[in-house]
Amino acid sequence: SRGLGDVYKRQTAEILRLRVLLAFLQLERESCTVMNMSRMLGEEHYAISRTINGLEKEGLVSRTSPRQPVLTEKGIEEAALTRFFMGVYALK
């Protein structure tokens, strides 16, 4: 069986995933770099990079330019839905 530490790590990774998706919407396209997101979110750059790699595998991010990842259409939709639902839950 998995311990609480595993649950915490998965939840923390999922929260960071959502925060990175939202950061793409907040930053200007040319500012969407791992380092800028790292500074903005107060997270280590390797954690941001790993998260973006996961988003790329899901088809939510494209790295046509390695230093400036961008959301795909699917990524834009998911980020917009995330922002909407977080707003709805924040009102409760």
C-alpha positions, 0 to 999 in steps of 0.5 A: 500500500502507498503511504501518505508521503506518496499521496502528498507528492502526487497532490503537490505535483498536480497543484504545480501542474495547475499553477504552471498551466495558469502561469502560461495564461498570465505571462506574455508569450515571450516571457514564458520561460522556465526561469520566469515561471520559476520566479513567478511561482516561487518554485525551483526551475527543475520542478517547473521544467519537469512539469512542462515536460509532463504537459508536453507529453499530454499534448498541452504544451509545444516546445518548438522553441526549447526556451519558450514553451507554448500552450497548444490549443488543447492546453489553452482550453485546459488552462482556461477551464482550470482558471474558470473552475478555480474561480468558481470554487474560490467563490464558495 
